[in-house]
Amino acid sequence: MLGVAAGVALALTACPARAGDPREDSRAAFAEGVSEAHQNHFTAARDAFLEAYRLFPHPSILLNLGVTRMRTGEYIAAEENLSRFLKENPEAPEEDVANARAALAASRQHLGTLHIRIGPEAAPFHATLDGAPLTLSAGTFVDVRAVVGPAKLRVEADGYATAVRQVLVDRDAPVSIDIALVPSAGVVAGADGGSSWGSERHAVLGWTLVGAAGLLAVVGAVAGGEAIGFAHDFNTAGNPGYQDAGTKTTGTAWRTSADVLLGTAIVAGGVGAFVLLRPLGTRSDVHVTIGPLSTSVGASF
């Protein structure tokens, strides 16, 4: 079982503490971390070692910090801490070096590499992996360490459609991701990073569809009333159209028109509501075609 080292306290006491010297508080935080780690309270131990390193960043503290981070599942931070410990402590005791290498190997069992490039180069962007910000260079492939398994990469930039990729991080082989951001349709970025004309067009499109849905519903209701009237004439003895084939044909046409108009009204209203509620920055192409006895709605997003 990997353990923490207690000998760092000796390094912190190599020089006598002076008044106001932060090493005294660092020693106390380090001793607290060792005590918590021996009780398997690794989260509390990690916090104590972080505080010790903040107060006096002695490189030897990185061993215990890395080991506890490995224990708490912070494999990326553990890899960084342990790698730095091995690099910055060439004269460390053999036991500490062995512990660092073992913890580093254990951490790397949970890590893989993403090979990411975001373009175009002229687009300042913000990228996150499972919500954590990434430091990337536009137009250049950058290696990013990530925990093995599924992850969500999200890239946002003013004037461009947000790009979202579901990726699967592999421990054994780097995964390449090449994203070319696409300009948002109809978006004109303002001083506040938003959009003016694009937002207005977005709203107009949505409300136009909702209004068209209302109109189609009214016309459909009228057609339905006509269909009911013709059905009454066809089925009621004494009426001029009783059992008349022409009355039946005309009534059927009105009923079909009512069905089409009312169905299209539902679709157009739904599409209009979707456009109004949909975040700006994604493309929506919608068309409505109205004919004598039929109406069609087409949409692509």
N, C-alpha and C positions, 0 to 999 in steps of 0.2 A: 504494500500500500504506500502511495506517495505521501510524504509528510512535509511539514514546513520546517525551515531551519531556524534555530534559535541564536546562531552565532552572529547575526547581523548586529545585535546589540553591541558586540565588541567593536565593530567598525565604527559605530556611532559614538563610542566613548573613547576613541583613539586620541582625541584631543579634549582637554578639559573644557567643560561648558562655561561660557561667560554669561554675565547678566544679560538677559534678553536673547540669549542664543536659542534658536528654535530646536536645536538638537535634543534638548531636555524633553520637550513635549513630543518630539518625534520618537524618542526612546520609549516614552510611556505608551504612545499609540501602538508602537510595534509590539511591545510586551503584551498589550491587550489583545492584539491580533493573534499572537502565538497561543495565548490562553484560549481564545475562542476556537481556534483551529483544532487544538487538542481535544475540544469537546464536540468536534464535528459541526460547529456553528459556522459554516463557511461563508455565509452572506455577511454576518457580523465581522468575521475575520477579514474578509475582503475590504469592507468599509474602513476598518482600523488600519490596514496596510496602505490603503489609498491616502488616508489622513497622514500617516507617518511619512509617506513619500512626498506629499504636498508640503509638509513642514520642512523636510530636509531630504531632497531627492538623491539619496545615496543609491547607487546602482544595485547594491546587494539586496535592497528591499524588493526589487523586481522579481526575484525568485519566489518569495512567498506570495506576492501579489499574483503572479502568473499561476501558481499552483492552486490558489483559492478560486481564481477566475475559471480555471479548468473545472474545478469541482462544482461551480455554480452554473456551468453551461455557457459561459461567455468565451467561446472557443477562439474567436477572432482576436479579442483583446488579450487572451492568455497567450496566443501565439506571438503576438507583438511583444508582450512583456518578457516572455522567456527567451525570445530571440535576442532582445536587447541585453538581457542579463548575460547570456553566453558571449555576446560580442564585447560588452563593456567590462567584463570581469575575467580577463585571461588568467589571472592568478587565483581564481576562486578555488576553495578546497575541492578535492576530487569528488567527495560525497555530494556537495552542492551541485557540481557540474552534472553528475549522474542523475540527480533528482530533476534538474532542469531539462535534460535531454529526454528523460522518460515522460515528464509531463508534456513537453512539446510534442513528442510523438503521439501521445494519447489525444491531445487537442487536434492534431492534424488528421486523425482518423475521422473527424466530424466536419472537415472543411474541404471545399473545392474552389476552383477558380473560374470566374466569368471574364471573358475577353470581350470588352464592350467598346463600341464606337458609336458616337452620336453625331449626326450631321444635319444641316450644313454647318460649316465652320462659322458663318456669320450670325448664327442663332444662339444667343445666350440662353441657357436652359438651366432647369433645376431637376435633378434626378434623385430618385429614392429607390431603395430596395427594401421591401416590406416596411416602408415608412421611415427607414433610416437614411439620412442624406448620404450621397456619394460624391466624391471628388473626381470629376472626369474632365478631359480636355476635348473640346469640340473637334471633330474630324480626325481624331487619333485613337487607336486602340489602347485601352488601359486595362490592366489586370486588376480585378477586384476579388478579394477573398470573401467567401460566403459559406454559410452552413449548408451541408449536404441536404438535398430535398427540394420540394417545390418552393418557389419564391415569386414575388410580383415586382417587376421593374416598371416604374412610372417615370415618364419624362414630360415636363411641361415647359413651354416657352411662349412668350407674348407673340401673338399673331400666327401661332401654329396649333394644329390640332394635338391634343394630348395623346401621347403614345403609351400604351400599356401592354406589357408582354408577360405572360406566364412562362417562367423558365424552370427547368429542373437542374439543380446543381449536382454535378457528378464529382465524386471524390477522386476518381482515377484519371479523368481527362478534362482539360479546359473546355468550356462551352462558349462558343463565339456568338455574339449578338451584335448585329449591325443595324442601326435604326436611322432612317432618313426621315426627319420631321417633314410633315406636309402642311403647307399654308392653310389656314382656316378659310373656308369659302365665305366671302363677303365681309371679312373682319378687317376693320381699320383700327389699328391700335391707337389709343389716345394717350394723353400725358400720364394718366393714372394706370396705364397698362391694360385698360379695358377696351371696349369697342363701342362705337356710337352708331354708325349707319348699319353695321352688321346686326346689332341688337335690335334696332328699329325694324329692319326687314324681317328678322326672326319673329317678332311680335305680330307684324302685319300678316305674315303668312299664316300663323296660327289662328288669329282672329278671323281671317278671311275664310278659312276652312270651317270654323265653328259657325260663322254666319251662313255659309253655304249649306251647312247641315240643317240649320233652322229653316231656311227657305225650302230645301228639299223635303223636309218633314211636313211643312204646310201643304206643298203641292201634292205630296203623296197622300195626305189626309183627304184632300179634295178628290183625288183620283179614286180613293177608296170609297168615298161617298157616292160617286157616280157608279162604281161597280155594284154597290149595294142597291142603288135605284134600279139598275138594269136587271139585277137578279130578282128583285121584287116584281117587276113587270113580267119577267119570263115565267115566274112560278105562280102568278095570281090570275085566276080565271077572270075574264071580263076585261082585262087590260089589252090595249092594242098589240102589245108585244108578247102576249101569252103563247108559250111554246114556239116562238118564232126563232128560226135559226140565226137570222141577222141580229136579233136582240142578244142572243147567247154569245155570238162572236164579239159584238161590241162590248158586252159586259166583261167577257174574259180578257179583252185587251185592256180595259180600264183596271181590272184587278191585277194583271201582270205589271202594268205601269206603277200601280200603288206599291206592290211588293218591291219592285226595283228601286223606286224612289225612297221608300222608307228604309230599306236595307242600306242604300248608299248614304242616306243621312246619318245612320248609325256609324258607318265606317268613316265618313268625312269628319264627324264630330270627334270620334276617337283619335284620328290622325291629328286633327287640330289641337286637341288637348295634349297629345304627345309632343307636338312641336313646341307648344307653349311651356311645357314642363321640362323639356329636354335642355341640358346645359348648352349655352352658346359655344361654338367652336367646333361643332360637328356638322357635317354636310347633310342637308335634308332637301331632296328634290321631290316635289309633289305636284301632280296634275289632276284636274277634274274635268271630265268630258261629259256633257249633257246632250242627249239626243231626244228625238220625239217620244220614244218609248223606252229608253234605257239611259243609264248613267253609269260611268265607270270612274273609279279612283285608282290612280297609280302612285306609288311612292317608293323612293329608294333612299337609304340612309347610310 
